[in-house]
Amino acid sequence: MAKLTVSDLDLEGKKVLMRVDFNVPIKDGVIGDDNRIQAALPTINFVLDHGGKAVLFSHLGRIKKEDDKKDLSMRPVAERLSNLLNKPVIFVPVTEGAQLEEAIDKMDNGSVLLFENTRYEDVVNGEYVKRESGNDAKLGEYWASLGDEFVNDAFGTAHRSHASNAGIAEAMHKDGKPVAAGFLMEKEIQFLGEAVNSPKRPFVAILGGAKVSDKIGVIDNLLDKADKIIIGGGMTYTFYAAKGIKIGNSLVEEDKIDVAKSILEKGGDKIVLPSDNVVAESFSNDANHKVVEGDIDDGWMALDIGPKSVEEFEAVLKDAKTVVWNGPMGVFEMENFAKGTLEVGQFLGGLTEATTIVGGGDSTAAVKQLGVSDKLTHISTGGGASLEYLEGKTLPGIAAIDNK
């Protein structure tokens, strides 16, 4: 069922509470990557252009003690947002109380306010109480009381039941106030939802990363939905072990070998594993390395897929109409073992007839490094949220949004 979106709301003169995902890397007060801030701009600008008062809030990092707060203020984010919007952003350095209430009451139509890190509420009087991340009902009710409408545009936290998403939504529903998705959230629901529930075929999933345990739920859910599942990254070698292929010193989850066997039995020829690998004598970019096919000798560890595997993966992908990619093919952070990931990303950028969806930090970094991100259909902003959505789980942040 379609969700209510910000474009369905009457925004003129309304105090629009907006949960955004401004959980950006900050070091010494300097933002390293503002992509998440930029991703929220279309929804923010829509609210402002339609005469709404945008009251923004987000978490930033994890706060478990009072001392954590000093390096995790939203103030630098407010400054960057102001530059991106080319207009003043009112910053309120608290999460509740008279100062926040008065600032919101004084807002003009078309103005924007950002208040302090919602996770400041996880530590009160020096005690770790998790009011925000534990979805404290009173906190959700308080934040809901500050606005007329609630727009959730933070897909990155949609898998968490926090006071700033599920808590506010519940309180808004009690008061008969609307809860809608922002444009970013709408896009995530649309593309990931279609990929999982009604993909154009052939549908190919590419799953990488270090651990089978991180992707078991996704693989299990996609076995019945995808036409092919390409496996890469460190989790490959647990599957190798399940098939009786020698893995040398490669990464393996011994307690997941039986799970891998079960997946291989159920998936059959749907599962596509690398046939060759770049192996090294140690976990180092400078280590002696070579390409081997099949068994990996003792003393060597696989750190990337090999050139034959890249060709085989591309042969599977060339006719695909839907592709979902999450996770690197190798140790992407090391230049000598990044080639497999980069070549897969480059190939995806050329699939003009397919819906291509990329999620996960390293996969996203790869397509951006290659300059092909604008050639892809969608780059997901949610790490854990994307995975749980692909697993077929109900995400609290999405479930709390009103249906049309």
C-alpha angles and dihedrals in degrees: 000000000000118000127231110258136199090258089063093059131093098234104172110123092348126135099235114199108208125190106205132176105241093152092137130159110267126180122179089346093306121119112228099193124014098185092116091053091049091048090061096050098091092058094042092049091047091055092047094045090053095053098260127142106236113214105187130193137169143163121248121199124319123304117198101149137028092255091062091067097070093066097039105059119137091224095101088049091054089052093050091045090052090054092048094048092041090224137088118283115204108225118202112192095208136069099217143004142065096315091058095041094050092047091053092046091054095052119122123220109276094025128123132217130185120195129201127291108295090220090066080084090065090073117048121177089348094306124118101233103151096221092160102034091038091055097239105202095216092052091050090049092049094051091045090054090062096068148039098223136019124220117187112202097156106103090162090072098034091107091058124081099218133157090248094059117014094024095052091043092054092050092046090052091053089054094046093246121143124256114199141172122249120229094265092051090046091053093049092050091047100049101034091040093051092046092054100036109027111009125174106245143280088047115192125186120199112200123183138154135103106288136051087203090065092054105032093103092048094048091046093051094044096048089081094041110037126072091212134010115202113203121204140151128049094324089068091080095058085058090047089053089050089054093047095250113147111249103184109201094338122135113278136170101216093191091055099052092096090049089052090050090052092050091049092050093048095041100043111172091355087081113079116193128185113268095201135027143196104241129192137193092234142008095269136106089231095050121121106264142179142170118261132180121218118341119041115216124233112271092036128093129197113239103166142011116265131241094263090054090051090054092047092048091049090051089056092046101045095083097035119126095189125032127179116187124188123164137019126278093226145349091319095179090066113073095218091055100039098081097092093052093045094048092050089049091048091051092049089053088061097051095102095164095053136078101240121194123182128189137165129066101266095041090050092046090052096054091045092049089051092048093235099112091104089055092059123086097230140357110202118226094202123085106180091018092056092050094048090048089052088050088060094246123151108248113216094217092055096039089056093059115098119253115234 
